[in-house]
Amino acid sequence: MADQTGAPEQAGATAAGGPAPAPPLATWFLLYTLGRLAIAAALIALLWALGLPGTPGFLFGVLLAMPVSFLVLSPVRQRLTSALMARSERKEALRTQLRGTDADE
């Protein structure tokens, strides 16, 4: 079965409200990082092919990669952010449980 994001559910989650499965944080982080590097490399290569030499081509390519990757990698960035938020919530719930206090108080 899949959730709203299309990712399959983990077998560790229980239907009675057990611990939620951990989102694949490392996978989304790796995809986002490699995507940013690939976009930067492609833009640098394009600028060098268009005749912008050496360091200026490299610097303009890196500068142009920022807004392009912001637009192109938006879905990956949103999933990475949700995975980070879920991790933060799990850590806070564990801290609360270890302190022996209720989060609603």
DRENPA-3360 file (N, C-alpha, C; in nm, 2 decimals, always signed):
BEGIN
1 = MADQTGAP = +0.08/-0.12/+0.00/+0.00/+0.00/+0.00/+0.09/+0.12/+0.00 ~ +0.05/+0.23/-0.06/+0.13/+0.35/-0.07/+0.06/+0.47/+0.00 ~ +0.14/+0.56/+0.05/+0.08/+0.68/+0.12/+0.05/+0.79/+0.01 ~ +0.03/+0.91/+0.06/-0.01/+1.02/-0.03/+0.11/+1.06/-0.12 ~ +0.23/+1.04/-0.08/+0.34/+1.08/-0.16/+0.38/+0.97/-0.26 ~ +0.31/+0.86/-0.26/+0.34/+0.75/-0.35/+0.45/+0.66/-0.30 ~ +0.50/+0.68/-0.19/+0.61/+0.59/-0.13/+0.54/+0.47/-0.06 ~ +0.59/+0.35/-0.08/+0.53/+0.24/-0.01/+0.54/+0.25/+0.14;
9 = EQAGATAA = +0.45/+0.19/+0.21/+0.45/+0.19/+0.35/+0.55/+0.09/+0.40 ~ +0.61/+0.13/+0.52/+0.71/+0.04/+0.58/+0.64/-0.07/+0.65 ~ +0.70/-0.19/+0.66/+0.64/-0.30/+0.73/+0.64/-0.28/+0.88 ~ +0.72/-0.19/+0.94/+0.73/-0.18/+1.08/+0.62/-0.10/+1.14 ~ +0.54/-0.03/+1.07/+0.43/+0.05/+1.13/+0.31/-0.04/+1.15 ~ +0.24/-0.01/+1.27/+0.13/-0.09/+1.30/+0.00/-0.01/+1.27 ~ -0.11/-0.08/+1.25/-0.24/-0.01/+1.21/-0.30/+0.06/+1.34 ~ -0.26/+0.01/+1.46/-0.31/+0.07/+1.58/-0.24/+0.19/+1.63;
17 = GGPAPAPP = -0.17/+0.26/+1.54/-0.10/+0.38/+1.58/+0.04/+0.36/+1.64 ~ +0.10/+0.26/+1.59/+0.24/+0.23/+1.64/+0.34/+0.33/+1.59 ~ +0.46/+0.31/+1.61/+0.56/+0.41/+1.56/+0.56/+0.42/+1.41 ~ +0.56/+0.55/+1.36/+0.56/+0.57/+1.22/+0.69/+0.53/+1.16 ~ +0.69/+0.49/+1.03/+0.82/+0.45/+0.97/+0.90/+0.57/+0.94 ~ +1.03/+0.55/+0.95/+1.13/+0.65/+0.92/+1.13/+0.68/+0.77 ~ +1.11/+0.81/+0.73/+1.12/+0.84/+0.59/+1.27/+0.82/+0.54 ~ +1.29/+0.79/+0.42/+1.43/+0.77/+0.37/+1.51/+0.90/+0.36;
25 = LATWFLLY = +1.55/+0.95/+0.47/+1.62/+1.08/+0.48/+1.75/+1.08/+0.40 ~ +1.83/+0.97/+0.41/+1.95/+0.97/+0.34/+1.93/+0.96/+0.19 ~ +1.83/+0.89/+0.15/+1.80/+0.88/+0.00/+1.77/+1.02/-0.06 ~ +1.68/+1.09/+0.01/+1.64/+1.22/-0.04/+1.75/+1.32/-0.04 ~ +1.83/+1.31/+0.07/+1.95/+1.40/+0.08/+2.05/+1.37/-0.03 ~ +2.07/+1.24/-0.06/+2.17/+1.21/-0.17/+2.11/+1.25/-0.30 ~ +1.98/+1.23/-0.33/+1.93/+1.27/-0.46/+1.93/+1.42/-0.48 ~ +1.91/+1.50/-0.37/+1.91/+1.64/-0.38/+2.05/+1.69/-0.40;
33 = TLGRLAIA = +2.15/+1.63/-0.33/+2.29/+1.68/-0.35/+2.34/+1.64/-0.48 ~ +2.32/+1.52/-0.53/+2.36/+1.48/-0.66/+2.29/+1.56/-0.77 ~ +2.17/+1.60/-0.75/+2.09/+1.68/-0.85/+2.15/+1.82/-0.86 ~ +2.19/+1.88/-0.74/+2.25/+2.01/-0.74/+2.39/+2.01/-0.81 ~ +2.46/+1.90/-0.79/+2.60/+1.89/-0.85/+2.58/+1.87/-1.00 ~ +2.49/+1.79/-1.04/+2.47/+1.76/-1.18/+2.42/+1.89/-1.26 ~ +2.33/+1.96/-1.20/+2.29/+2.09/-1.26/+2.40/+2.18/-1.27 ~ +2.48/+2.20/-1.17/+2.60/+2.29/-1.17/+2.70/+2.24/-1.28;
41 = AALIALLW = +2.73/+2.11/-1.29/+2.82/+2.06/-1.39/+2.77/+2.08/-1.53 ~ +2.64/+2.06/-1.55/+2.58/+2.08/-1.68/+2.59/+2.23/-1.72 ~ +2.56/+2.32/-1.63/+2.57/+2.46/-1.67/+2.71/+2.51/-1.69 ~ +2.80/+2.46/-1.61/+2.94/+2.50/-1.63/+2.99/+2.45/-1.77 ~ +2.96/+2.32/-1.80/+3.00/+2.27/-1.93/+2.93/+2.35/-2.05 ~ +2.81/+2.38/-2.03/+2.74/+2.46/-2.13/+2.81/+2.60/-2.15 ~ +2.84/+2.66/-2.04/+2.90/+2.79/-2.06/+3.04/+2.78/-2.12 ~ +3.12/+2.68/-2.08/+3.25/+2.66/-2.14/+3.23/+2.62/-2.29;
49 = ALGLPGTP = +3.13/+2.55/-2.33/+3.11/+2.52/-2.47/+3.07/+2.64/-2.55 ~ +3.00/+2.74/-2.48/+2.96/+2.86/-2.55/+3.07/+2.96/-2.56 ~ +3.19/+2.93/-2.50/+3.31/+3.01/-2.51/+3.34/+3.10/-2.39 ~ +3.28/+3.08/-2.28/+3.31/+3.15/-2.16/+3.43/+3.08/-2.10 ~ +3.55/+3.13/-2.09/+3.66/+3.05/-2.05/+3.68/+3.04/-1.90 ~ +3.74/+2.93/-1.87/+3.79/+2.90/-1.73/+3.71/+2.94/-1.61 ~ +3.78/+3.02/-1.53/+3.72/+3.06/-1.40/+3.59/+3.14/-1.42 ~ +3.58/+3.23/-1.51/+3.45/+3.30/-1.52/+3.33/+3.21/-1.56;
57 = GFLFGVLL = +3.36/+3.11/-1.65/+3.26/+3.02/-1.68/+3.22/+2.93/-1.56 ~ +3.32/+2.89/-1.48/+3.29/+2.81/-1.36/+3.21/+2.89/-1.26 ~ +3.25/+3.02/-1.24/+3.17/+3.10/-1.14/+3.03/+3.13/-1.18 ~ +3.01/+3.17/-1.31/+2.88/+3.19/-1.36/+2.79/+3.07/-1.36 ~ +2.86/+2.95/-1.39/+2.78/+2.83/-1.39/+2.73/+2.79/-1.25 ~ +2.82/+2.81/-1.15/+2.78/+2.79/-1.01/+2.67/+2.89/-0.97 ~ +2.69/+3.01/-1.01/+2.59/+3.11/-0.97/+2.45/+3.09/-1.04 ~ +2.45/+3.04/-1.16/+2.32/+3.01/-1.23/+2.26/+2.88/-1.18;
65 = AMPVSFLV = +2.34/+2.79/-1.13/+2.29/+2.66/-1.08/+2.20/+2.68/-0.96 ~ +2.22/+2.79/-0.88/+2.14/+2.81/-0.76/+1.99/+2.83/-0.79 ~ +1.95/+2.92/-0.87/+1.81/+2.94/-0.90/+1.75/+2.82/-0.99 ~ +1.83/+2.77/-1.08/+1.79/+2.66/-1.16/+1.76/+2.54/-1.07 ~ +1.84/+2.50/-0.98/+1.82/+2.39/-0.89/+1.71/+2.41/-0.80 ~ +1.69/+2.54/-0.76/+1.57/+2.57/-0.67/+1.44/+2.54/-0.74 ~ +1.43/+2.57/-0.87/+1.31/+2.54/-0.95/+1.30/+2.40/-0.99 ~ +1.41/+2.34/-1.03/+1.40/+2.20/-1.09/+1.39/+2.10/-0.98;
73 = LSPVRQRL = +1.46/+2.12/-0.87/+1.46/+2.02/-0.76/+1.36/+2.05/-0.65 ~ +1.25/+2.12/-0.68/+1.15/+2.16/-0.58/+1.08/+2.03/-0.52 ~ +1.04/+1.94/-0.60/+0.97/+1.82/-0.54/+1.07/+1.74/-0.44 ~ +1.19/+1.73/-0.48/+1.29/+1.65/-0.40/+1.32/+1.73/-0.27 ~ +1.33/+1.86/-0.28/+1.35/+1.94/-0.16/+1.24/+1.94/-0.07 ~ +1.11/+1.93/-0.12/+1.00/+1.92/-0.03/+0.99/+1.79/+0.04 ~ +1.03/+1.68/-0.03/+1.03/+1.55/+0.04/+1.14/+1.54/+0.14 ~ +1.26/+1.60/+0.11/+1.37/+1.61/+0.21/+1.32/+1.69/+0.33;
81 = TSALMARS = +1.26/+1.80/+0.31/+1.21/+1.88/+0.42/+1.11/+1.80/+0.51 ~ +1.02/+1.73/+0.45/+0.92/+1.66/+0.52/+0.99/+1.54/+0.60 ~ +1.09/+1.48/+0.54/+1.16/+1.37/+0.61/+1.24/+1.43/+0.73 ~ +1.30/+1.55/+0.71/+1.37/+1.62/+0.83/+1.27/+1.65/+0.94 ~ +1.15/+1.70/+0.90/+1.05/+1.74/+1.00/+1.00/+1.61/+1.08 ~ +0.98/+1.50/+1.00/+0.94/+1.38/+1.07/+1.04/+1.33/+1.16 ~ +1.17/+1.34/+1.12/+1.28/+1.30/+1.21/+1.28/+1.38/+1.34 ~ +1.27/+1.51/+1.32/+1.27/+1.60/+1.43/+1.15/+1.57/+1.53;
89 = ERKEALRT = +1.03/+1.54/+1.48/+0.92/+1.51/+1.56/+0.94/+1.38/+1.64 ~ +1.00/+1.28/+1.57/+1.03/+1.15/+1.64/+1.13/+1.17/+1.75 ~ +1.23/+1.25/+1.72/+1.33/+1.28/+1.82/+1.27/+1.35/+1.94 ~ +1.19/+1.45/+1.92/+1.12/+1.52/+2.03/+1.03/+1.43/+2.11 ~ +0.96/+1.34/+2.04/+0.87/+1.25/+2.11/+0.95/+1.15/+2.20 ~ +1.07/+1.11/+2.15/+1.15/+1.02/+2.22/+1.21/+1.09/+2.34 ~ +1.25/+1.22/+2.33/+1.30/+1.30/+2.44/+1.20/+1.31/+2.55 ~ +1.07/+1.34/+2.50/+0.96/+1.35/+2.60/+0.94/+1.22/+2.67;
97 = QLRGTDAD = +0.94/+1.11/+2.60/+0.92/+0.98/+2.66/+1.03/+0.95/+2.76 ~ +1.15/+0.98/+2.72/+1.26/+0.95/+2.81/+1.26/+1.04/+2.94 ~ +1.21/+1.16/+2.93/+1.20/+1.25/+3.04/+1.09/+1.20/+3.13 ~ +1.00/+1.12/+3.08/+0.88/+1.07/+3.16/+0.77/+1.17/+3.18 ~ +0.77/+1.27/+3.09/+0.66/+1.37/+3.09/+0.57/+1.35/+2.97 ~ +0.45/+1.41/+2.98/+0.36/+1.40/+2.87/+0.37/+1.53/+2.79 ~ +0.37/+1.52/+2.66/+0.39/+1.64/+2.57/+0.27/+1.73/+2.58 ~ +0.15/+1.69/+2.62/+0.03/+1.77/+2.63/+0.03/+1.86/+2.75;
105 = E = +0.11/+1.83/+2.85/+0.11/+1.91/+2.97/+0.18/+2.04/+2.96;
% end
